[in-house]
Amino acid sequence: MRNYFIAGNWKMHKTRAEAADLAKALAAELKDGKHKYLVAPSFTALETVGAVVKGTNIMLGAQNMSSEEQGAHTGEVSVLQLKDLGVEAVILGHSERRHTYKEDDALINKKVKLALRHGLEVILCVGELLEEREAGNAEKVCETQTVEGLKDVSAADLARVTIAYEPVWAIGTGKTATPEDADAIHAYIRGVIGKLYGDDAAENIIIQYGGSVKADNAAQLMAKENIDGALVGGAALKAETFVPIAKFN
Ligand code: PEP
């Protein structure tokens, strides 16, 4: 039985005071929530938000991290620094990292392994561009990103990995994959995990959907057999839009 996992990616939004206000509202409103929850503020607000969510049912996540443990890497943030702030999970391979900042599968895989080696949970994002979908390559793209992103990750470590299927054309655009289309890709990714790690791992892995998830489409998406949660961007920025998603039923 898989637990639903609802995560909010706050991207490059919010001052520390704004982030603290949102975290306080979520901590209060989700304290009786039934699912697994995570918020991922900017690096600058991690300490502030971490102090608010400590001891609650909301995990603290980061949106990215360096592929190197420490050293001369100007502008980067290391896994050790994230752990020092109480970070428990990190989002890796987000489409904005892949496409705007040109992160490739090899770099993402290096980050995935480093995060897992240091005990963090990982949300590994995969997803196709519109032209890739239109060319009939959505499955292939997601398969490659999954296989390459998880290269040399052990079955034991996979237990700390969540996959987020985020079709790039649906992120921040208001266009959502239909529940049926999303479920088909989720099922395909679950099959890829089965080929790599066996049936039990495939059955247990949490696969979130991300891409314009809102209160009014969350329940229909989550009702699908292979959709185990959501990675939410825009609607995660306000308690009144995130809480109904987090408390869907
Ligand atoms: C995201 O960036 O991970 C995302 C899903 O954004 P949005 O919900 O705004 O589409």
Boltz pocket constraint, residues with backbone or C-beta under 6 A from the ligand:
constraints:
  - pocket:
      binder: B
      contacts: [[A, 9], [A, 166], [A, 170], [A, 171], [A, 172], [A, 173], [A, 174], [A, 210], [A, 211], [A, 212], [A, 213], [A, 231], [A, 232], [A, 233], [A, 234], [A, 235]]
      max_distance: 6.0
